[in-house]
Amino acid sequence: MLTKDEAYRPINCDDYDNLELACQNNWLLTLALKDGEQLKAKAVDMFLSKKVEYLSIEIAGEERNLRLDHIASFSHPDLGTVVVSESD
């Protein structure tokens, strides 16, 4: 199980840029998390808190924040499927 206390591992810059694009367009993403959870959610914003980067999503009117390093992949018809990798 993924915890909030584990060390943050920055994601690849291209993957980060694709998430930013999704937020700018408020795209509905299909997300797969590393713990196996599958989500369909609107990309809202990205932010940094205590040196950890997050994606803010909206599901059924509820906001949720996902650590970027907990996202295994995300997809959208205009983007295809992006498998998230760690920064070099």
N, CA, C and O atoms as a CHARMM CRD file, in Angstrom:
* protein
*
  352
    1    1 MET  N      0.83900  -1.19000   0.00000 PROA 1      0.00000
    2    1 MET  CA     0.00000   0.00000   0.00000 PROA 1      0.00000
    3    1 MET  C      0.88400   1.25400   0.00000 PROA 1      0.00000
    4    1 MET  O      1.93900   1.27900   0.63300 PROA 1      0.00000
    5    2 LEU  N      0.45400   2.25600  -0.69300 PROA 2      0.00000
    6    2 LEU  CA     1.20200   3.50300  -0.77000 PROA 2      0.00000
    7    2 LEU  C      0.83800   4.38100   0.41600 PROA 2      0.00000
    8    2 LEU  O     -0.32900   4.47300   0.79900 PROA 2      0.00000
    9    3 THR  N      1.84100   5.02200   0.99300 PROA 3      0.00000
   10    3 THR  CA     1.57600   5.88400   2.14600 PROA 3      0.00000
   11    3 THR  C      2.02600   7.30200   1.85800 PROA 3      0.00000
   12    3 THR  O      2.83900   7.54600   0.96600 PROA 3      0.00000
   13    4 LYS  N      1.48200   8.23500   2.62900 PROA 4      0.00000
   14    4 LYS  CA     1.87100   9.63300   2.46800 PROA 4      0.00000
   15    4 LYS  C      3.27600   9.89600   2.98100 PROA 4      0.00000
   16    4 LYS  O      3.89900  10.89000   2.60700 PROA 4      0.00000
   17    5 ASP  N      3.77900   9.01100   3.83600 PROA 5      0.00000
   18    5 ASP  CA     5.06600   9.26000   4.47400 PROA 5      0.00000
   19    5 ASP  C      6.26900   8.80700   3.64900 PROA 5      0.00000
   20    5 ASP  O      7.40200   9.16000   3.97600 PROA 5      0.00000
   21    6 GLU  N      6.04700   8.03500   2.59200 PROA 6      0.00000
   22    6 GLU  CA     7.17800   7.57900   1.80600 PROA 6      0.00000
   23    6 GLU  C      7.80800   8.75400   1.06400 PROA 6      0.00000
   24    6 GLU  O      7.14800   9.75600   0.79100 PROA 6      0.00000
   25    7 ALA  N      9.10500   8.61500   0.73900 PROA 7      0.00000
   26    7 ALA  CA     9.82400   9.69000   0.05200 PROA 7      0.00000
   27    7 ALA  C      9.20600   9.92900  -1.32600 PROA 7      0.00000
   28    7 ALA  O      8.89500   8.98600  -2.05300 PROA 7      0.00000
   29    8 TYR  N      9.03600  11.19400  -1.66700 PROA 8      0.00000
   30    8 TYR  CA     8.45900  11.55100  -2.96400 PROA 8      0.00000
   31    8 TYR  C      9.49000  11.35500  -4.05900 PROA 8      0.00000
   32    8 TYR  O     10.65500  11.72100  -3.90500 PROA 8      0.00000
   33    9 ARG  N      9.04800  10.77000  -5.17400 PROA 9      0.00000
   34    9 ARG  CA     9.90900  10.59200  -6.33800 PROA 9      0.00000
   35    9 ARG  C      9.30800  11.38900  -7.49300 PROA 9      0.00000
   36    9 ARG  O      8.24600  11.02800  -8.00100 PROA 9      0.00000
   37   10 PRO  N      9.97300  12.47100  -7.91700 PROA 10     0.00000
   38   10 PRO  CA     9.44400  13.29100  -9.01800 PROA 10     0.00000
   39   10 PRO  C      9.21100  12.45300 -10.27200 PROA 10     0.00000
   40   10 PRO  O      9.94700  11.50600 -10.54800 PROA 10     0.00000
   41   11 ILE  N      8.16300  12.82200 -11.03200 PROA 11     0.00000
   42   11 ILE  CA     7.87600  12.09700 -12.26900 PROA 11     0.00000
   43   11 ILE  C      8.58800  12.77100 -13.44400 PROA 11     0.00000
   44   11 ILE  O      9.05000  13.90700 -13.34500 PROA 11     0.00000
   45   12 ASN  N      8.66000  12.05200 -14.53600 PROA 12     0.00000
   46   12 ASN  CA     9.28400  12.51800 -15.76900 PROA 12     0.00000
   47   12 ASN  C      8.65100  13.84400 -16.22100 PROA 12     0.00000
   48   12 ASN  O      7.43700  14.01600 -16.10700 PROA 12     0.00000
   49   13 CYS  N      9.44500  14.76000 -16.72200 PROA 13     0.00000
   50   13 CYS  CA     8.96500  16.09400 -17.12500 PROA 13     0.00000
   51   13 CYS  C      7.88700  16.03400 -18.20400 PROA 13     0.00000
   52   13 CYS  O      6.93100  16.80700 -18.15500 PROA 13     0.00000
   53   14 ASP  N      8.02300  15.12600 -19.18100 PROA 14     0.00000
   54   14 ASP  CA     7.01200  15.00900 -20.23400 PROA 14     0.00000
   55   14 ASP  C      5.67200  14.57200 -19.65400 PROA 14     0.00000
   56   14 ASP  O      4.62300  15.07500 -20.05500 PROA 14     0.00000
   57   15 ASP  N      5.70800  13.63600 -18.71000 PROA 15     0.00000
   58   15 ASP  CA     4.47600  13.17100 -18.06600 PROA 15     0.00000
   59   15 ASP  C      3.83800  14.31200 -17.27300 PROA 15     0.00000
   60   15 ASP  O      2.61800  14.47800 -17.28300 PROA 15     0.00000
   61   16 TYR  N      4.66300  15.08600 -16.59600 PROA 16     0.00000
   62   16 TYR  CA     4.18500  16.24700 -15.83300 PROA 16     0.00000
   63   16 TYR  C      3.51300  17.24700 -16.78200 PROA 16     0.00000
   64   16 TYR  O      2.43100  17.75800 -16.49100 PROA 16     0.00000
   65   17 ASP  N      4.15900  17.51600 -17.90800 PROA 17     0.00000
   66   17 ASP  CA     3.60500  18.46200 -18.89100 PROA 17     0.00000
   67   17 ASP  C      2.25200  17.98200 -19.42200 PROA 17     0.00000
   68   17 ASP  O      1.34400  18.78700 -19.62900 PROA 17     0.00000
   69   18 ASN  N      2.11900  16.67200 -19.64100 PROA 18     0.00000
   70   18 ASN  CA     0.84600  16.12900 -20.11400 PROA 18     0.00000
   71   18 ASN  C     -0.24700  16.28900 -19.06700 PROA 18     0.00000
   72   18 ASN  O     -1.39900  16.54900 -19.41600 PROA 18     0.00000
   73   19 LEU  N      0.09500  16.13800 -17.78400 PROA 19     0.00000
   74   19 LEU  CA    -0.89400  16.35500 -16.71900 PROA 19     0.00000
   75   19 LEU  C     -1.28100  17.83400 -16.65100 PROA 19     0.00000
   76   19 LEU  O     -2.44600  18.16200 -16.42400 PROA 19     0.00000
   77   20 GLU  N     -0.30400  18.72400 -16.84700 PROA 20     0.00000
   78   20 GLU  CA    -0.61500  20.16600 -16.88000 PROA 20     0.00000
   79   20 GLU  C     -1.58100  20.48600 -18.01500 PROA 20     0.00000
   80   20 GLU  O     -2.52500  21.25500 -17.83400 PROA 20     0.00000
   81   21 LEU  N     -1.34600  19.90200 -19.17300 PROA 21     0.00000
   82   21 LEU  CA    -2.22900  20.09800 -20.32100 PROA 21     0.00000
   83   21 LEU  C     -3.63700  19.60600 -20.00000 PROA 21     0.00000
   84   21 LEU  O     -4.62200  20.25600 -20.35100 PROA 21     0.00000
   85   22 ALA  N     -3.72900  18.47500 -19.34200 PROA 22     0.00000
   86   22 ALA  CA    -5.03400  17.92300 -18.94900 PROA 22     0.00000
   87   22 ALA  C     -5.76400  18.87700 -18.00500 PROA 22     0.00000
   88   22 ALA  O     -6.97800  19.04900 -18.11200 PROA 22     0.00000
   89   23 CYS  N     -5.03200  19.49400 -17.08700 PROA 23     0.00000
   90   23 CYS  CA    -5.64200  20.45200 -16.15800 PROA 23     0.00000
   91   23 CYS  C     -6.10900  21.71100 -16.89600 PROA 23     0.00000
   92   23 CYS  O     -7.20300  22.21300 -16.63800 PROA 23     0.00000
   93   24 GLN  N     -5.28800  22.21200 -17.80200 PROA 24     0.00000
   94   24 GLN  CA    -5.64400  23.42000 -18.54900 PROA 24     0.00000
   95   24 GLN  C     -6.93100  23.22100 -19.34800 PROA 24     0.00000
   96   24 GLN  O     -7.70200  24.16000 -19.54900 PROA 24     0.00000
   97   25 ASN  N     -7.15400  21.98100 -19.80100 PROA 25     0.00000
   98   25 ASN  CA    -8.33000  21.67800 -20.62000 PROA 25     0.00000
   99   25 ASN  C     -9.45400  21.02200 -19.82000 PROA 25     0.00000
  100   25 ASN  O    -10.49600  20.67300 -20.37500 PROA 25     0.00000
  101   26 ASN  N     -9.23900  20.85700 -18.50800 PROA 26     0.00000
  102   26 ASN  CA   -10.22900  20.18100 -17.64800 PROA 26     0.00000
  103   26 ASN  C    -10.67000  18.84200 -18.23300 PROA 26     0.00000
  104   26 ASN  O    -11.85700  18.51500 -18.23800 PROA 26     0.00000
  105   27 TRP  N     -9.69900  18.07400 -18.72500 PROA 27     0.00000
  106   27 TRP  CA    -9.99700  16.79200 -19.35000 PROA 27     0.00000
  107   27 TRP  C    -10.46800  15.77400 -18.32900 PROA 27     0.00000
  108   27 TRP  O    -10.03300  15.77700 -17.17700 PROA 27     0.00000
  109   28 LEU  N    -11.36600  14.90000 -18.77100 PROA 28     0.00000
  110   28 LEU  CA   -11.76800  13.74400 -17.98500 PROA 28     0.00000
  111   28 LEU  C    -10.74500  12.65100 -18.28000 PROA 28     0.00000
  112   28 LEU  O    -10.66400  12.15000 -19.40100 PROA 28     0.00000
  113   29 LEU  N     -9.97500  12.29300 -17.27200 PROA 29     0.00000
  114   29 LEU  CA    -8.91900  11.30200 -17.43200 PROA 29     0.00000
  115   29 LEU  C     -9.34200   9.95800 -16.87100 PROA 29     0.00000
  116   29 LEU  O    -10.12400   9.87900 -15.92400 PROA 29     0.00000
  117   30 THR  N     -8.81500   8.90800 -17.47000 PROA 30     0.00000
  118   30 THR  CA    -8.87900   7.58600 -16.87700 PROA 30     0.00000
  119   30 THR  C     -7.52000   7.39000 -16.21400 PROA 30     0.00000
  120   30 THR  O     -6.48600   7.41300 -16.88300 PROA 30     0.00000
  121   31 LEU  N     -7.52800   7.19800 -14.90900 PROA 31     0.00000
  122   31 LEU  CA    -6.28800   7.10000 -14.13900 PROA 31     0.00000
  123   31 LEU  C     -6.14900   5.70900 -13.52800 PROA 31     0.00000
  124   31 LEU  O     -7.12300   5.13400 -13.04300 PROA 31     0.00000
  125   32 ALA  N     -4.93800   5.17900 -13.55700 PROA 32     0.00000
  126   32 ALA  CA    -4.61300   3.93500 -12.85500 PROA 32     0.00000
  127   32 ALA  C     -3.57200   4.30100 -11.80800 PROA 32     0.00000
  128   32 ALA  O     -2.52400   4.86300 -12.13000 PROA 32     0.00000
  129   33 LEU  N     -3.86600   3.98200 -10.56100 PROA 33     0.00000
  130   33 LEU  CA    -2.91900   4.25800  -9.49100 PROA 33     0.00000
  131   33 LEU  C     -2.06700   3.02700  -9.21800 PROA 33     0.00000
  132   33 LEU  O     -2.46400   1.90600  -9.53600 PROA 33     0.00000
  133   34 LYS  N     -0.90800   3.23600  -8.63400 PROA 34     0.00000
  134   34 LYS  CA     0.02300   2.13800  -8.38300 PROA 34     0.00000
  135   34 LYS  C     -0.51600   1.11500  -7.39300 PROA 34     0.00000
  136   34 LYS  O     -0.03500  -0.01800  -7.35100 PROA 34     0.00000
  137   35 ASP  N     -1.51400   1.50200  -6.59200 PROA 35     0.00000
  138   35 ASP  CA    -2.10500   0.54400  -5.65200 PROA 35     0.00000
  139   35 ASP  C     -3.22600  -0.27100  -6.29200 PROA 35     0.00000
  140   35 ASP  O     -3.87800  -1.07000  -5.62000 PROA 35     0.00000
  141   36 GLY  N     -3.45500  -0.06300  -7.61400 PROA 36     0.00000
  142   36 GLY  CA    -4.45400  -0.82900  -8.33900 PROA 36     0.00000
  143   36 GLY  C     -5.78600  -0.11900  -8.52200 PROA 36     0.00000
  144   36 GLY  O     -6.62600  -0.58800  -9.29000 PROA 36     0.00000
  145   37 GLU  N     -6.00100   1.00100  -7.83700 PROA 37     0.00000
  146   37 GLU  CA    -7.25700   1.73700  -7.97100 PROA 37     0.00000
  147   37 GLU  C     -7.37900   2.32900  -9.37400 PROA 37     0.00000
  148   37 GLU  O     -6.39900   2.83000  -9.92500 PROA 37     0.00000
  149   38 GLN  N     -8.57600   2.27100  -9.95000 PROA 38     0.00000
  150   38 GLN  CA    -8.87600   2.84400 -11.26600 PROA 38     0.00000
  151   38 GLN  C     -9.87900   3.97100 -11.06300 PROA 38     0.00000
  152   38 GLN  O    -10.85700   3.80500 -10.33400 PROA 38     0.00000
  153   39 LEU  N     -9.64700   5.12000 -11.70200 PROA 39     0.00000
  154   39 LEU  CA   -10.52000   6.28200 -11.54400 PROA 39     0.00000
  155   39 LEU  C    -10.80800   6.92600 -12.88600 PROA 39     0.00000
  156   39 LEU  O     -9.97600   6.90000 -13.79200 PROA 39     0.00000
  157   40 LYS  N    -11.99900   7.50800 -13.00600 PROA 40     0.00000
  158   40 LYS  CA   -12.31600   8.42300 -14.10400 PROA 40     0.00000
  159   40 LYS  C    -12.61800   9.74500 -13.41700 PROA 40     0.00000
  160   40 LYS  O    -13.58100   9.85200 -12.65800 PROA 40     0.00000
  161   41 ALA  N    -11.79000  10.75500 -13.68700 PROA 41     0.00000
  162   41 ALA  CA   -11.92000  12.01300 -12.96300 PROA 41     0.00000
  163   41 ALA  C    -11.47000  13.18200 -13.82000 PROA 41     0.00000
  164   41 ALA  O    -10.64500  13.03500 -14.72200 PROA 41     0.00000
  165   42 LYS  N    -12.03600  14.35700 -13.51700 PROA 42     0.00000
  166   42 LYS  CA   -11.65200  15.58000 -14.21600 PROA 42     0.00000
  167   42 LYS  C    -10.37000  16.13500 -13.60100 PROA 42     0.00000
  168   42 LYS  O    -10.27800  16.30700 -12.38600 PROA 42     0.00000
  169   43 ALA  N     -9.38700  16.41300 -14.44900 PROA 43     0.00000
  170   43 ALA  CA    -8.14000  17.03700 -14.00500 PROA 43     0.00000
  171   43 ALA  C     -8.41300  18.50900 -13.72300 PROA 43     0.00000
  172   43 ALA  O     -8.90400  19.22500 -14.59600 PROA 43     0.00000
  173   44 VAL  N     -8.10300  18.96900 -12.51500 PROA 44     0.00000
  174   44 VAL  CA    -8.43700  20.32900 -12.10800 PROA 44     0.00000
  175   44 VAL  C     -7.20400  21.21200 -11.97500 PROA 44     0.00000
  176   44 VAL  O     -7.16000  22.30600 -12.53700 PROA 44     0.00000
  177   45 ASP  N     -6.19800  20.74300 -11.23000 PROA 45     0.00000
  178   45 ASP  CA    -5.04200  21.59700 -10.92900 PROA 45     0.00000
  179   45 ASP  C     -3.87900  20.72500 -10.48800 PROA 45     0.00000
  180   45 ASP  O     -4.04200  19.54400 -10.18300 PROA 45     0.00000
  181   46 MET  N     -2.69500  21.33900 -10.46100 PROA 46     0.00000
  182   46 MET  CA    -1.50700  20.68700  -9.92200 PROA 46     0.00000
  183   46 MET  C     -0.89300  21.64000  -8.91600 PROA 46     0.00000
  184   46 MET  O     -0.89300  22.85500  -9.11400 PROA 46     0.00000
  185   47 PHE  N     -0.37200  21.08300  -7.84100 PROA 47     0.00000
  186   47 PHE  CA     0.23200  21.93900  -6.82100 PROA 47     0.00000
  187   47 PHE  C      1.32100  21.20100  -6.06700 PROA 47     0.00000
  188   47 PHE  O      1.43800  19.97700  -6.13100 PROA 47     0.00000
  189   48 LEU  N      2.11000  21.98000  -5.35500 PROA 48     0.00000
  190   48 LEU  CA     3.22500  21.47700  -4.56000 PROA 48     0.00000
  191   48 LEU  C      2.92500  21.75500  -3.09800 PROA 48     0.00000
  192   48 LEU  O      2.56100  22.87400  -2.73700 PROA 48     0.00000
  193   49 SER  N      3.07700  20.73900  -2.25500 PROA 49     0.00000
  194   49 SER  CA     2.89000  20.89900  -0.81800 PROA 49     0.00000
  195   49 SER  C      3.94500  20.08300  -0.09300 PROA 49     0.00000
  196   49 SER  O      4.02900  18.86700  -0.26600 PROA 49     0.00000
  197   50 LYS  N      4.74400  20.75100   0.71500 PROA 50     0.00000
  198   50 LYS  CA     5.80300  20.09400   1.49400 PROA 50     0.00000
  199   50 LYS  C      6.69900  19.22700   0.60100 PROA 50     0.00000
  200   50 LYS  O      7.01300  18.08400   0.93200 PROA 50     0.00000
  201   51 LYS  N      7.10000  19.80300  -0.54000 PROA 51     0.00000
  202   51 LYS  CA     8.02000  19.18500  -1.49400 PROA 51     0.00000
  203   51 LYS  C      7.45200  17.94600  -2.18200 PROA 51     0.00000
  204   51 LYS  O      8.20600  17.12000  -2.69700 PROA 51     0.00000
  205   52 VAL  N      6.12600  17.81500  -2.19300 PROA 52     0.00000
  206   52 VAL  CA     5.45100  16.71900  -2.88200 PROA 52     0.00000
  207   52 VAL  C      4.48200  17.33000  -3.89400 PROA 52     0.00000
  208   52 VAL  O      3.71900  18.23700  -3.56300 PROA 52     0.00000
  209   53 GLU  N      4.51900  16.82100  -5.14000 PROA 53     0.00000
  210   53 GLU  CA     3.64300  17.33200  -6.19100 PROA 53     0.00000
  211   53 GLU  C      2.34900  16.51200  -6.24300 PROA 53     0.00000
  212   53 GLU  O      2.35400  15.28900  -6.10100 PROA 53     0.00000
  213   54 TYR  N      1.24300  17.23600  -6.45100 PROA 54     0.00000
  214   54 TYR  CA    -0.08000  16.60600  -6.46000 PROA 54     0.00000
  215   54 TYR  C     -0.87300  17.00500  -7.68800 PROA 54     0.00000
  216   54 TYR  O     -0.68200  18.08600  -8.24500 PROA 54     0.00000
  217   55 LEU  N     -1.77300  16.11200  -8.10500 PROA 55     0.00000
  218   55 LEU  CA    -2.78800  16.39100  -9.10200 PROA 55     0.00000
  219   55 LEU  C     -4.11200  16.46700  -8.35900 PROA 55     0.00000
  220   55 LEU  O     -4.49400  15.53400  -7.65200 PROA 55     0.00000
  221   56 SER  N     -4.80500  17.58000  -8.52400 PROA 56     0.00000
  222   56 SER  CA    -6.12600  17.75100  -7.94000 PROA 56     0.00000
  223   56 SER  C     -7.14200  17.29600  -8.97300 PROA 56     0.00000
  224   56 SER  O     -7.14400  17.78000 -10.10500 PROA 56     0.00000
  225   57 ILE  N     -8.01600  16.35600  -8.58200 PROA 57     0.00000
  226   57 ILE  CA    -9.02300  15.82700  -9.49000 PROA 57     0.00000
  227   57 ILE  C    -10.41300  16.03000  -8.89100 PROA 57     0.00000
  228   57 ILE  O    -10.56500  16.25400  -7.69000 PROA 57     0.00000
  229   58 GLU  N    -11.41200  15.94500  -9.74900 PROA 58     0.00000
  230   58 GLU  CA   -12.79500  16.05000  -9.29700 PROA 58     0.00000
  231   58 GLU  C    -13.55200  14.80200  -9.74500 PROA 58     0.00000
  232   58 GLU  O    -13.57200  14.45400 -10.92600 PROA 58     0.00000
  233   59 ILE  N    -14.17900  14.13600  -8.76500 PROA 59     0.00000
  234   59 ILE  CA   -14.99400  12.94900  -9.03000 PROA 59     0.00000
  235   59 ILE  C    -16.35500  13.19000  -8.40400 PROA 59     0.00000
  236   59 ILE  O    -16.46000  13.37000  -7.19100 PROA 59     0.00000
  237   60 ALA  N    -17.39800  13.19300  -9.22200 PROA 60     0.00000
  238   60 ALA  CA   -18.77900  13.37400  -8.73800 PROA 60     0.00000
  239   60 ALA  C    -18.89700  14.58000  -7.80900 PROA 60     0.00000
  240   60 ALA  O    -19.55700  14.51400  -6.77200 PROA 60     0.00000
  241   61 GLY  N    -18.24500  15.69400  -8.19500 PROA 61     0.00000
  242   61 GLY  CA   -18.33500  16.92600  -7.41400 PROA 61     0.00000
  243   61 GLY  C    -17.42100  16.98000  -6.20100 PROA 61     0.00000
  244   61 GLY  O    -17.35600  18.00700  -5.52500 PROA 61     0.00000
  245   62 GLU  N    -16.71800  15.90200  -5.91700 PROA 62     0.00000
  246   62 GLU  CA   -15.79000  15.85000  -4.77500 PROA 62     0.00000
  247   62 GLU  C    -14.36500  16.04800  -5.27200 PROA 62     0.00000
  248   62 GLU  O    -13.97800  15.47600  -6.29200 PROA 62     0.00000
  249   63 GLU  N    -13.58100  16.85300  -4.56100 PROA 63     0.00000
  250   63 GLU  CA   -12.18700  17.05900  -4.93100 PROA 63     0.00000
  251   63 GLU  C    -11.30300  16.07300  -4.17500 PROA 63     0.00000
  252   63 GLU  O    -11.52700  15.78300  -3.00000 PROA 63     0.00000
  253   64 ARG  N    -10.29800  15.57000  -4.87800 PROA 64     0.00000
  254   64 ARG  CA    -9.34100  14.62900  -4.28300 PROA 64     0.00000
  255   64 ARG  C     -7.95700  14.98600  -4.81600 PROA 64     0.00000
  256   64 ARG  O     -7.81800  15.40700  -5.96400 PROA 64     0.00000
  257   65 ASN  N     -6.94500  14.81700  -3.98800 PROA 65     0.00000
  258   65 ASN  CA    -5.57400  15.11500  -4.38900 PROA 65     0.00000
  259   65 ASN  C     -4.76900  13.82700  -4.47100 PROA 65     0.00000
  260   65 ASN  O     -4.74900  13.02900  -3.53400 PROA 65     0.00000
  261   66 LEU  N     -4.10800  13.63700  -5.60300 PROA 66     0.00000
  262   66 LEU  CA    -3.29700  12.44200  -5.82500 PROA 66     0.00000
  263   66 LEU  C     -1.82800  12.83000  -5.92800 PROA 66     0.00000
  264   66 LEU  O     -1.47000  13.74700  -6.66700 PROA 66     0.00000
  265   67 ARG  N     -0.98900  12.13500  -5.19000 PROA 67     0.00000
  266   67 ARG  CA     0.45400  12.33000  -5.37500 PROA 67     0.00000
  267   67 ARG  C      0.81600  11.88300  -6.77600 PROA 67     0.00000
  268   67 ARG  O      0.36600  10.83100  -7.22800 PROA 67     0.00000
  269   68 LEU  N      1.62800  12.67500  -7.47000 PROA 68     0.00000
  270   68 LEU  CA     1.98900  12.33200  -8.84600 PROA 68     0.00000
  271   68 LEU  C      2.73400  11.00200  -8.91200 PROA 68     0.00000
  272   68 LEU  O      2.56400  10.24900  -9.87000 PROA 68     0.00000
  273   69 ASP  N      3.55400  10.70600  -7.91300 PROA 69     0.00000
  274   69 ASP  CA     4.31600   9.45700  -7.94500 PROA 69     0.00000
  275   69 ASP  C      3.47600   8.24000  -7.56700 PROA 69     0.00000
  276   69 ASP  O      3.99400   7.12400  -7.54300 PROA 69     0.00000
  277   70 HSD  N      2.19200   8.43400  -7.27300 PROA 70     0.00000
  278   70 HSD  CA     1.28600   7.31100  -7.01600 PROA 70     0.00000
  279   70 HSD  C      0.45200   6.96900  -8.24200 PROA 70     0.00000
  280   70 HSD  O     -0.33100   6.01900  -8.22300 PROA 70     0.00000
  281   71 ILE  N      0.62300   7.75900  -9.32900 PROA 71     0.00000
  282   71 ILE  CA    -0.11900   7.51900 -10.57000 PROA 71     0.00000
  283   71 ILE  C      0.71000   6.59500 -11.46000 PROA 71     0.00000
  284   71 ILE  O      1.85400   6.90500 -11.79300 PROA 71     0.00000
  285   72 ALA  N      0.11900   5.44900 -11.84700 PROA 72     0.00000
  286   72 ALA  CA     0.81500   4.50600 -12.72900 PROA 72     0.00000
  287   72 ALA  C      0.65200   4.91400 -14.18600 PROA 72     0.00000
  288   72 ALA  O      1.60000   4.85500 -14.96800 PROA 72     0.00000
  289   73 SER  N     -0.58400   5.33800 -14.54900 PROA 73     0.00000
  290   73 SER  CA    -0.83700   5.76500 -15.91700 PROA 73     0.00000
  291   73 SER  C     -2.09700   6.63200 -15.95900 PROA 73     0.00000
  292   73 SER  O     -2.90300   6.63400 -15.02900 PROA 73     0.00000
  293   74 PHE  N     -2.24100   7.36300 -17.05900 PROA 74     0.00000
  294   74 PHE  CA    -3.45400   8.14600 -17.28000 PROA 74     0.00000
  295   74 PHE  C     -3.70000   8.20400 -18.77300 PROA 74     0.00000
  296   74 PHE  O     -2.77300   8.09400 -19.57600 PROA 74     0.00000
  297   75 SER  N     -4.98200   8.38200 -19.14100 PROA 75     0.00000
  298   75 SER  CA    -5.28600   8.42500 -20.57100 PROA 75     0.00000
  299   75 SER  C     -6.44900   9.36500 -20.85900 PROA 75     0.00000
  300   75 SER  O     -7.29500   9.63400 -20.00600 PROA 75     0.00000
  301   76 HSD  N     -6.45500   9.85200 -22.09900 PROA 76     0.00000
  302   76 HSD  CA    -7.49600  10.72400 -22.62300 PROA 76     0.00000
  303   76 HSD  C     -7.45200  10.56200 -24.14100 PROA 76     0.00000
  304   76 HSD  O     -6.37200  10.38300 -24.70300 PROA 76     0.00000
  305   77 PRO  N     -8.62000  10.62200 -24.82600 PROA 77     0.00000
  306   77 PRO  CA    -8.62600  10.43900 -26.28900 PROA 77     0.00000
  307   77 PRO  C     -7.67400  11.36400 -27.05400 PROA 77     0.00000
  308   77 PRO  O     -7.10800  10.94900 -28.06500 PROA 77     0.00000
  309   78 ASP  N     -7.48400  12.60900 -26.59500 PROA 78     0.00000
  310   78 ASP  CA    -6.58600  13.53600 -27.29500 PROA 78     0.00000
  311   78 ASP  C     -5.11200  13.30200 -26.97200 PROA 78     0.00000
  312   78 ASP  O     -4.22900  13.87100 -27.61400 PROA 78     0.00000
  313   79 LEU  N     -4.85800  12.46800 -25.98500 PROA 79     0.00000
  314   79 LEU  CA    -3.49500  12.27500 -25.48500 PROA 79     0.00000
  315   79 LEU  C     -3.00500  10.85100 -25.66600 PROA 79     0.00000
  316   79 LEU  O     -1.80300  10.62300 -25.80100 PROA 79     0.00000
  317   80 GLY  N     -3.91700   9.89200 -25.67200 PROA 80     0.00000
  318   80 GLY  CA    -3.53300   8.48200 -25.64600 PROA 80     0.00000
  319   80 GLY  C     -3.27800   8.08000 -24.20400 PROA 80     0.00000
  320   80 GLY  O     -3.69400   8.76900 -23.27300 PROA 80     0.00000
  321   81 THR  N     -2.59200   6.96200 -24.02800 PROA 81     0.00000
  322   81 THR  CA    -2.27300   6.48400 -22.68400 PROA 81     0.00000
  323   81 THR  C     -0.83000   6.82700 -22.35900 PROA 81     0.00000
  324   81 THR  O      0.07900   6.55800 -23.14400 PROA 81     0.00000
  325   82 VAL  N     -0.63300   7.42000 -21.20100 PROA 82     0.00000
  326   82 VAL  CA     0.70600   7.78800 -20.72400 PROA 82     0.00000
  327   82 VAL  C      1.02900   6.93000 -19.50800 PROA 82     0.00000
  328   82 VAL  O      0.32900   6.98100 -18.49800 PROA 82     0.00000
  329   83 VAL  N      2.09000   6.14400 -19.61200 PROA 83     0.00000
  330   83 VAL  CA     2.58000   5.37700 -18.47700 PROA 83     0.00000
  331   83 VAL  C      3.59700   6.27000 -17.76400 PROA 83     0.00000
  332   83 VAL  O      4.61700   6.65100 -18.33800 PROA 83     0.00000
  333   84 VAL  N      3.30800   6.59100 -16.52700 PROA 84     0.00000
  334   84 VAL  CA     4.12800   7.54100 -15.78100 PROA 84     0.00000
  335   84 VAL  C      5.45000   6.89200 -15.37500 PROA 84     0.00000
  336   84 VAL  O      5.48000   5.77900 -14.85000 PROA 84     0.00000
  337   85 SER  N      6.54400   7.61700 -15.63300 PROA 85     0.00000
  338   85 SER  CA     7.85900   7.15400 -15.22400 PROA 85     0.00000
  339   85 SER  C      8.49500   8.19300 -14.31600 PROA 85     0.00000
  340   85 SER  O      8.12200   9.36700 -14.31700 PROA 85     0.00000
  341   86 GLU  N      9.46800   7.72600 -13.53800 PROA 86     0.00000
  342   86 GLU  CA    10.15700   8.64000 -12.62400 PROA 86     0.00000
  343   86 GLU  C     11.14900   9.48700 -13.39400 PROA 86     0.00000
  344   86 GLU  O     11.62400   9.10800 -14.46400 PROA 86     0.00000
  345   87 SER  N     11.45000  10.64400 -12.82200 PROA 87     0.00000
  346   87 SER  CA    12.42400  11.55700 -13.40400 PROA 87     0.00000
  347   87 SER  C     13.79500  10.91800 -13.39800 PROA 87     0.00000
  348   87 SER  O     14.13400  10.16500 -12.48500 PROA 87     0.00000
  349   88 ASP  N     14.58900  11.22000 -14.42500 PROA 88     0.00000
  350   88 ASP  CA    15.95800  10.67300 -14.51500 PROA 88     0.00000
  351   88 ASP  C     16.88800  11.36700 -13.56600 PROA 88     0.00000
  352   88 ASP  O     18.07200  11.03600 -13.50900 PROA 88     0.00000
